[in-house]
């Protein structure tokens, strides 16, 4: 199983679909902003500050956040937990989904936590559900579903999902690298 799983970051509040990237609405509260900033660093593979999770916790307990911002903060804290504590991250993603149940990207992030825990069937089901909702990053959904399919041994499905991820985000190095592992052969039909 790969350690690489892509998650979204709610940098600037939520629209109905729980965006995984910044939009025009600012996250209310300075702790929520700090939490979002650190989640972005973590999602890009950078080192996070020792107080990153504490900022998220303070945002969740001390700041008066709108429902969408509260859900975004849960997603951001989940991103911070994902690598070392995927079960804890899963709880945050589920909390975000409870708050904003039409969030396709949060379901994909939930799938990422399930992949990290080796629960590939659950991950595929949650990612599929998320793909049926409004999403900001469909390429990420296809990529994560491909990871789960590949780890389950369904190489054909994984290949097509990696390919779709690359078509949706042309030039995406991660998807292109995954595709190099596959050999495609044409078999004549009789």
Steps between C-alpha positions, in 0.01 A plus 500: 500500500622848416526774758389756243137602532372837385273709712338835458562802712225739594702817491228753482172384633245287331256536227234232497743247353776542763773630273845355519665824389464865587206697373380854560354439846744539786506252785380688805736503796875524527542146639291361214721691252817366665353149491422537129848634424666209679273247326613642168865456601431142613313412180797621297735278700652777708587502869225635720542702816465332837190708574315417176247260653469725805397786269231279349382391845481863618308593185252221566454580870566874538390665176148561386509344153229476240394143423699490177811638672458252783488216245804646322693505826416134561630417151816701559568329833434167328765587242746567784421164662484289183860385469557392860147446634265407214227379738497842669498667158204281404303631798564858390396428141183331626427805719535725195261276304248512786514880489492528117365169365513611135878533510648283226857599587454405868388152392814470287710607799318240711596246233863610534488426875347159428772423243763587762334245729487230233119511466493514122138393442374769739731754337372420152137523617555837671698640207228381260240673717706819504536488123122511473492829692637843416879497504782743442768238431370203301854406390589438864197273535599290199860484621406386852249247369773365272730457801234297679421294190869432443550391860201267461662347192259646243771624266265567209275731701806667654654563159185665365456715810866614496453581132182697569674690780773601257244601237321720753827655617738493201865496594436361849827327582361264767238354268748480213749315723238247605409434137861410416458181705241364260549318171202513268465224244239463233352156474341406166133412520407169343 
